[in-house]
Amino acid sequence: MKHTSQKDRQEYVSVLKLAVQLPDEEKARLSRDLMSEVRRSRLERLQREVLDTDLSEDEIRAEVEYVRQTMYMERRGDEDYSGYKSVD
């Protein structure tokens, strides 16, 4: 976990207090926008890490599809992943 400064914490609390005052529709929009930003940030980090590997695009796509399918099956409560294999 990263260290959070007192100033950062105070700014977070201030933003949170403002967000709480928003109408429900705006809160939902803010939540979607924040999640989109998190996904974008993670994707950029992952892209930087993958650039330095010797994996082919097909191997990367296969691994991404495996992870997506596994996450989908976990959400559904499926336990059998035998038809799906990770790229080793």
Secondary structure, DSSP 8 states (H G I E B T S, - for coil): -----HHHHHHHHHHHHHHHTS-HHHHHHHHHHHHHHHHHHHHHHHHHHHHTS---HHHHHHHHHHHHHHHHHHHHT----TT-----
